[in-house]
Amino acid sequence: MAVTRRRGRSAATSRTEPPSNRNPRSIPSRPRRASARRAREEIAKQDLSEEDESSAQDLSDAPSPPPRRPTRHSTRTSPRQKRDQKTAAKATTRETRIPSTHQVQPARRTGARAQGVKRTIATPPTPRSSHVVQENGSAVKDEPEAGAKIPDWTDPRIPYDAWADIFIYAGSQGDGANWLVRAATTCRALLEPALAAMYRCPNIKTAAKGRRLVALLERDPTETCINYRTKIESLHIDIHIVPQSILYQLIAPLPRLQELIIFTPLDHVPYRALDTAVRWHYTADIFRGLTGEASESGVMALSPAPTHLKSFEWSGSLLGGMVATIGDVVALHQTPAFSNLTRVSFTNVQVPSLHKPQPKPGDEEAALMLDREDGAVVQSVANAIAELKSLKHLVFESSTVMNDRLLPLLPDNLEHVELINCWEIKSEDLQLFLSSHGTKIRYLTLMHNQSLDLAFLTTLADTCPCLQELRLSMLYYRHHDSLNDADPLYDFALLPDQVPKWPSSIRVIEMEHIRDWSVETAEMFFQSLIDSAPNLPNLRHLAIKTMLDIPWQTRATMRHEWRGKLERVFLRPLEMPRSGNASGELDQEDAAAHPRKRRRTKLSLSPSRRSGRIAAHKTKSNSKLRRRQENYSMYREPDTDEDITMSDSEDEGHSQDHDEDAATQEPDFHVQGLCTTVSILFDNQKPREIQYGMEDFRVEDEESEEEWDGDYEDDDSVVF
């Protein structure tokens, strides 16, 4: 009988190794590598209690690595192992080089690819002293740039507020929770600001994490490394995750709680489950915890003082029980917990006529009764808003109660108005509201309102003289899965004779998915921006995406023309940063030896990115496709303009002649030149709820794989 080497090796091992008392199912622990960073983390973790560390890990989103499959060892070199050996021989060209004494081991297919899992490359935290390993194995430290100063991060003069702002900003980027946990265990000075940034708005994703957070809040602050009760300022509670029985213990101990959002995902995008019945209602324990009273079960609040909220959200899906109707909200807004609200949101608050059958034609009495019921609900919402004397930010989302009857009843001191998926709002109603209530509005957000066109822009400069940000999206969601009823409820977004007027205070103009307008109207719209450039000194962000149902040649011509004009008028010139030396000025000797060369710039109407087809047709020059920064292949579509971009590598003499001809043919424009973002997109894609682009079909781990050079060796031999 033939015996494999692996079997014989296993038998030899069993004869030589002594018997062990360990559980055969237990996984052997890996030896912990001693390093300076590990030592620092251990010192910092001594200050963290066991409950603190477990709660901090609960807030992180790092998935546990999948278990490794047992590997099969072979006594011969496979073709893949030969390729790996060739690859290892060429690894000296990489930034981190393999030492010459390192012996390349046969590759084992034990990673994520062997398990059928997509492999992702995790970016480790930056070490304190980075170095590069040379071929001889010696480590060379990365020297800082000449003249650069690295501040002392452990300097006690750096205030706590500065560290808190740094960690709040850094924690919002990417995998923030895991990064904050590692930062908190770096040193004692960073412990409290890092944990404060992480617990500022805890992310409760499971019921177990919610219970652990409650257990942490119930502990005496003298037993924990920091006072977690004073760190939480915002709570977002999903009713399908957080148990209703722990809401009182979760809300009552928080004296600095400013924002409380209790929501259900059924009220959010794509807004097709608004009519779904929810067996969850606002309970008395929520409001008892805010006022500092004892709960219904007799549990006393840890913080007897009332909590003064700044932001709260009411959902019509959760009305019932203690808060049965909108009329009960009026009484709650008079309590100390709600009287100082500066932001309030109403989601899925509908008028009674939406869920009742329409009266028969000619039945005026039934129609009048239904109209009175709608008016009573609208008046109750207006009364609830009127109780909030400090209100500045008002949000209505997916609510039919927001209509032409409620707009005149709103307060006139609002600074931020958000209307999201309110299909009853029309441009005429909004224009009347802004004419009487828009003098103090600074931020206007209009998203997915199916009946709202752009006619209100014709008087925007007069109705909203203090407006700073205008954000608008004309993407609409279907009301039913089986019916495509997401088309706009207006005929035209704008007419050629409706010229927009832009307020001089505006800083951000962001408009997406504009459609149902003609080419003449689109040109008039862009021309209004150019004509208003002298009166827009504060504009810094201009982003417009529109759909034009015209041939791609005409659309490319418009893109070539108007993108160049708008970039020439509004885009800020690119300025290279100065050297990173301490003084911020060049040395006089270096400046004398290497004088700066001034580059003569000339204003041109030709855009920085050109259409390939139009450039070849108009200029008849040998243009080249712009290489994408990601260095992957690009498959262009004639119906979109995001992929049809060209470089400015034309012949220099021809481009100068073209610029001179364009400058003589086109009139002179006022150059504002202060915008950091100018994004003008033309396409022919019909707006959909999910828009796919070429980046959705890329191979994410393309850089981690070696390119196939076609020299795979065929080895069909069999091992017995």
N, C-alpha and C positions, 0 to 999 in steps of 0.2 A: 504494500500500500504506500502510495506517495504521500509524503509528509511535507507540508510547506514550511518555510523557514520561520514564518510568524508563529505557527503552532509550536515548532520546536523551541523558539525563543520563549514563548509563554511557559512551556514546560520547564525550561531551565530556570526561569525566574521563580516559578513556584517551588523548585527544589532548593534554591539558595536563600530566598528571603524567609525570615522567621515569620511565624503566624502573628497576625495583628489582631488586637481587640477592638479595632474601630468598626463602626457600622459599615458594611459594604456598600450601602446605598448613599452614604454621606459623601459629599464632594470635598476633596482635599482643598484646604485653604491655601491661597497663594501667599508667599512671604512678602511682607510689606517692605517696600524699598525706603530706606532712610535717606532723607534729603533735607536741605535747609527749609524748603517750603513746607514739607510735612511737619517739621518741628514747629514752625510758626503757627500752622493750623492747629496743632495739638495744644499749643499754649493758649490760643484764642478760644478753643473749644472748652477749656477748663472753666471759663466763665459762663458757658451756656449750660443750663440745666438740661436734663434728659427730655423734659416736656417741651422746652424751647426748641431744642434741635429737631425733635420729631415734627413739631408744628411748622417749623421753617421748611423742612423737607416736604411737607404736605403741600405747600404752596408752589413748589417747583413742578415743572411740567416734563421733567426728563423721563422718558420711557425706560423701563428696565431692559437690559440687553437680552436677546433671545438665548436660550440654552444652546450650548455647542453640541453638535452631533459627534459621536465617536468616529475617529479617523481611521482609515485603513492605510497601513504602511506596505509598501512594495519593495522588493529587493532589487528592482531594476529601475533605470532612469527612463521615465516616460517622455514622450515628445514635449509635453507641457513643461516638464522640469528642465529640459534642454533649453527651451525658449526662455524660461525664467533665469537660467544661468547666463544666457547671452544678455539678457536685460540687465542683470546685476553687474556684468562687466562694463556696461556703458553708464552705470549710475554715477560715475565720477563727475559728470557734467552738471549734476544737480547742485542746488545751493547747499544742501546738507549732504556731505560726501560720506561714503561708507569707508571705515578704516581698512587699510590693506591687510591687517591681521584677521579681519572678519572672514569667516568661512561661510559661503553660501550654502544653506541647507536645502534639501529637496522641498519643493513647495508642497503644502498640504491644502487640500480643498476643504477647509474647515470654516471659512468665513461666511458672510451673509450670502454670497453667491451660491455656495453649496447648499444652503437652506432655502433657496428660492426667494430670498428677501432682498429688496432693493438696497444697495449699499449707499450710505451717505457718509460724507467726510465731516467729522466733527472738528471744530476749531478749538483747540485747547486754550486756556487762558494764557496771557502773555507772562512769561516768567520774569522774575525780578532782574536777573542778569542773564540776558540772552547771549548765546555764543554759537559759533559755527565750528563743526568738527572737521578738521583737515584730514588729508589722506593718511598722515602719520599718526592720527588719533589724538593729537593735541588740540585743546580748545582755545579758540581765539575770541576774545570779547569784542562785541560790537562797540566801537568807539563812537561817542556822540559827535555830532557835526561841530566843526570848528567854530568857536564863538557862541555856541548854544548853551543855554543855562537850563538845567533840570532842577525844578524847585524841590524843596524838601517837603515831601507829602506828610511827614510826621510832625511838622512844625505846629506847635499848639496854638500859634497865632491864627491859623486858618479857622474861621468860625464854624460852628455846627451848621448854621443855615447854608453856608456855601457847600459843605459836603452833602447836605440833604438835597439841594437843588441838583447837584451833579448826579447823585444816585437816582433821583426821580427821572431825570432825563435819560440816563443810561439804561435804567431798568425798563423803559418803555420801548426799547429797540430789541427786536428778536427775542431770544431766550432770556428774558430779563430776570425771572425768578431764580433760575439756577446761577446766573452770574452774580446776583445779589447775595445769595447764600455763600458763594465762594469769597466774595468781597468781605462779607461780615466776619468770616473766619480767618482773614488775613492778619489783622492786628486789632488790638483793643480800641484804637482811635477810630477805626472804621466800623466797629460793631453796631453802635446805636444808629448812626445815619443810614447805614445799609438796611438794617431791619426796619427802620421807620419808613423807608421808601417801599419796602416790600409789603408791609402791613398797612400802608396808607389806603389801599383799596384791595383787600384780600380777594383772591380768586378762588371761590368755593365751587369745586367741580364735582364733588361727591358728598353724600350725606355723612360719611365717616369723617371727612375733613371738616365739615361744619360742626360736628360734635367735638372734635379735637380742639377746634378754635374756641368753642364754648368752655371746655375744660380749662384751657389756657387763660381765658378771661376771668374765670372764677377764682383763680389762684391769687393769693396775696401778692401784690407787687413787690414786696420785700423778698419774696422767694425766687423771683425771676431776675434775669440780668437787666431787663429794662421794663418799664411800665407799658405793657401792650395796650392797655385800655385807652391811653391818651394818644396812641399812634394811629388808630383807625379813624379816618375822616369820611370814608365813603363805603357804602355797602350796596352791592348789587345782588339781589336774592332771586334765584330762579325757584318758583314754587314747585317745580317738578323734581328738584334736587334737595333743597333744604327742607327738613321736616318742620311742619307747622308748630310742633310742640316745643321747639327750642328757640323760637323767634324772640320770646321775651328775654331769655338768658343771653341771646346774641345782641339785642339792642340796648337793654337797660344799662349795662356797665360802661357805655361809651359816652363820656361827657363831651367829647369834641366831634361827635358825629355831625356832619354837615349835609351829606347827601344820602338819601335812602330811596333806592329804586327796587320795587317789588314787581316782578314782571313774569310773563309767560311767553315762551317763544312762539306761541300761536298768534300773537299780535304783531309779529315782525315779518320781514321779507320771507316769502313772496306774497303775504297778505291774502292767502286763500283759505285760511282757517279762522277768520274773524267771527264766524257764526258758530263755531264749536263751543259747546257748553263745557264749562270748567267747574268742577265741584270743589272749589276753593274760594273763600271769601275773606275779606279783611276782618280780623278778629280783634277783640278788645285788648288782648295782651300786647298787640303792636303799639297801640296808642297809650296803654298804661306804661309800657317801657319807655316811651318818649317823655311822658310827664313825670316819671319817677315814682309812680304809685305801685302798690303791691299787685301782683298778678292775680288772676281769678283763683288760682290754686293756693294762694297765700304766701307765695315766695316774695320776699322783700327785695327791692331794688338795691344794688350795690352803690348806685349813684342817685341819691334822692333828689338832686336838682334836675329840673326839666332840661331836655335837650332842645336847642334852638336850631332847627334845620334851615338850610339855605336852598335845598333842591329836593323836590319830591315829584313822583309820577303817579297819576291816577289812571287806572285801567278799568274800562267799562266791563271787561270780562270778569273782574274780581268783585264787582259790586254785589252786595248781599250781606245778610246777617246784620252786624252793627252798622255798616254803611250800605243801606239798602238802595238809596237813590242819590242823585246828585244833590238833592236838597240837604242831605246829611253832611255833605262836604262843606256846606256853608258854615255849619256850626263848628266843624273841626278846624276850619281856617281861622276861627276866632280864638283858639287856644294858644298858649305861649309857644308850643312846639312848632306851630305853623305860621304864626303871625309875622315872622321875619323872613319868610320865603322870598328869595330873589329870582328863583326859577321854578316853574311849575309846568308839568306836561300832562296832557289829556290824550290818552290812547284808546281807540276803539270805543268812543262814546258816540252812540248813534241816537237819532231821533226816533220816536215810537213808530212813525209812519213807515220806516224802512222794513219792519218785520210784520206789518199788518197789511191785509189785502186792500187794494185801492178801491175807493167807493165807486159805485156804478155811475155811469153818466147820467146827469140830472139829479142825483141825490145830493143836493146842496147841504142838507143838514149833516150828513155823515162826513162830507168833505170839510165843513166848518169845524166839526168836533175834532177831527184828526188834525186840522191846522192848529187848533187851540192846544192840543197835547204837545205838538212840536214846539209851539211858542213857549209853553211852560218849561220845557226842558232847556231851551235856549236861554230863557231868563234865569233859570237856576244856575247855569254855568256862568253867566255874566255876573250874578250876585256872588258866586264863590270867588271869582277872580277879583271882584271889587273889594273883597275883604283883605286882600294882600296889598298893603300900602307900599311895600318896598319892592314890588315885583318889577323886574327889568327884562326878564327872558321868558317868553311864552312859546310853548310848543303844542301843536295839534297834529296828531298822526292818525290817519285812517279813521277820521271822525266826520260823520255827516252833520254833526251839530255845528261844525264850522261852515257857515254859509253866509249869505248876504244879510241875514237877520242878526247874526252875532257880531259881525265886524264893527258896526257902529257903536255897539255896547262895550267895546273893549276900552281899557284906559289909554290915555294919550301920552303917557310917560314911558312907554316901552322903548327899549334900546335894541332888542334882538327878537325877531319874529321868525319862527320856523313853521312852515306848512308842508307836511309830508303826506303824500297820498290822500289828499283831501279833494275828492273828485267833484265837489259842489262849488269850488272856488272858480270864479271866472275873472277874466282880466278887467272887465268893467267894475266888478265889485271891489277888486283889489285896488284899482285906481282911485275909487272914491274913498276907500279907507286910508290910503296913503296921503291923499289931499287933506284929510282932516286929522290924522293921527301920525303922520310920518315925519314931523319936524325933528324928532329926537331919535329916530331909528338909525342905528349905525350898522347893523348886520341884518341882512335879509336873505333867508334860505328858503328856496322853493324847490321841492323835490317831488317828482312823480305825480304832479297834479294834472289829471287827465283833461280837464276843461280849461286850463290856463294857457293862453297864448302870450305873445310878447307885446301886445298893444300897450301895456302899462309903461313900457320904456319910453314912450313919446313924451311923457311928463315927469320922468324920474328926477331930473335935475331940479324941478320946481317943488315936487312933493316930498323928496327926501334930500334936503340940502346937506345933511350930515352923514350920508351913507358912506361907509368905508368898505364893506364887503358885500358882494352880490354873487350868490352861488345858486345855480339853477340847473336842473336836470329834467329833460323831457323824455326820459325812459319810463315807460308805464308797465304795470304788471297785470296779468290776466286775473279776472275775478273767478274764473272757473277753469278747471284743468282740461275739460273736454271742449272748450270754446275759446277761440282766439278773439277776445274782446279787449285787447290792449291797444287798439288804435286810438288816436286822439279824438276828442269830442269837439274839435273845432275844424274849420275848413282850411285856414291858412295861419301859420305862425305869425306872419307879419306881411303887410302889404307894401308895395313900393313907395307909397306916399306917406307911410308912417315912419318918420325919421326918429330914431332914438336920440334922447338928450341925456348926457352923462353928467352927474354931479362932479364938481371939482375936487371933492374930498375923497373920492373913491380910491381904494388901494388895491382891491382884488376884484377881478371880473373873471368868473369861471362858469361857463355855460357849456353843457354837454347835450349831444343828441338832438340838436335843432334840426327840424325837418318840416316838410310841407310848406316850403317857400320856393319862390322862383329864383333864377339866376340874377335877375335885376334887383330883387329884394336883398339877396345876399351881398351883392356888390354895394348896394346902398348902405347896408348895415356896416360893412367894413370901412366904407368911406366916412361914415359918421364918426368912427373912432379916430381916423386920421385927421379929420377936420377939428375934432375936439382935443387933439394932442396939446395945443398950447394951454388949454384949461385943465389939464390932468397932470399937475406936477407931483401928485402923490401916488400915482399908479405904479405898482411894482410887480403885479402878477396878472398876466393876460393869457387865458386858456379858453379856446373856443373850438368845439368839435361839431361839425355840421354834416348833414347828409343831403346830397344833391343827386336827384335821379336824372342824370344827363349822361351822354357818352363820355367815356373815360378820357378821350382826347380833349374835350372841352373842359372837363373837370381838372385835368392836369394843367391846362393853360391857366385856369383861374388860380390854382394852387401856386404855380410858378410866379404869377404876377402879384397876388395879394399877400402871400407869405413873405415875399421879398419886401414889399412896401411896409408891412407892419413890423417886420424885424428891423428895417432901416430906421423907422420912426421911433420905436419904443425900446428895442433891445439895448441893454447896457453893453458898452464895449468891454471885451475881455482884457483884464489887467493882471499880469503875472504878479504873484506875491513877492514881497521883499525877502531878503536873506534872513535867516533865523538867528542872527547874532543879537547880542544883548542890547546894543545901542540902537539897532534898527537902521543904522546908516552905514554906507560903504566906507571902507578905509580910503583916505585921500590918496594914498599911493596906488592902491588897486584901481581907484577911480581914474587916476591920471594914466595908469598903464593900460587900462581897458576901458576906454570911454564908451558910453552908451551910444548906440546907433538909433537915431529916431527913425521910425518907420512912417513913411508918408502914407496917410490913409486918405481915401477918397470915397465920398458917399456915393453909393450906387444903388440902383433899384433892383439889381439882380440878386436873387435870394442866395443865402449861404448853402442851401440844399436844392438841387435842381431835379426836375423830372428827367429820367433817362430818355424817354421817347421824345419829349418836346425838345430837349437839348440837341438830340441827334437830328431832329427835323428842322429846327430853327437855325442853329449855329453850324451844323454839319461839321462838328469837330470830333476828334477822337476822345470821347469821354470814357472814363473808367468807372466801374461800379465801386461804390464806397465799401471798403472792407469793414465788416461789423467788428466791434470790439471783442465780441465773444468768439470770433473766428469759427463760426459754423456756417453751413450752407444756408442760403436764403432762397425760398421759392416765392416769387412775387405773384400777386394777383392783380389784374387790371382794375378791379373794383375797389381797391383800397389804396391809400396813399402813404401808409406808414412804412411800406416796404419799397416804395419807388423813390429812392433818394440817391443823389449823385454827388460826387466830390467836385471840388473846385480846381481840378487839375488840368483845365484847358490851357491852351497856349496863352502866354502872358500878353503878347502883343494883341492877339485877337480879343482877349477879355478887356483890355484897356479900350480898344476901339468900340467894343460893345457897350461899355460903361459910358463912354462919351456920347455915343448915339442915344442911349437911354436917358442920360441926363439932359440932353438937348430936346428930346421929344416929350419927356414928362415934366410937369410943373414942379417947382420947388416946394418941399414940405417942411413943416416945423419938426425938428428932430428932438423928441423928448429924451430918449436914451437913458432911462432910469430903471427899466424893468429888468429884473433878474430872470424872469420866465416869460417867454412869448411862444406859445404853442398853438398853431393854427392847423387843424386837420380837416381834410375833405375826404369823404368816402361815399360809397354807395351801399354800404351794409345797412340792412334794416335793423333798427335797434331791437335787441333781444335781451331777455333776462340774464343770460349767460353768453358773453361774447368771448369767442376763442380767437387766439392769434397764433403766430408761428412759435412764440415762446412756450405755448402749451404743448407742443409736440417735439420739444427738444429732449435729448438724452442728458439727464442731469449729471451722470457720473462719467461723462465723456473724457474728462481730464484725468480720471483715475485709471483708465485703461490704456494699455500700450497699443499703438497703431499696428495693424497687421501689415507686414511687409511682404507677404506671399512666400516666405521661406519655411513654412511648416514642413517638417519631415514626416513622411508617411512611414509608419512603423506598424505593420499588421501582425507582428509576431505575438505569440501567445505564451504566457507564463503558466507553467504547471506546478 
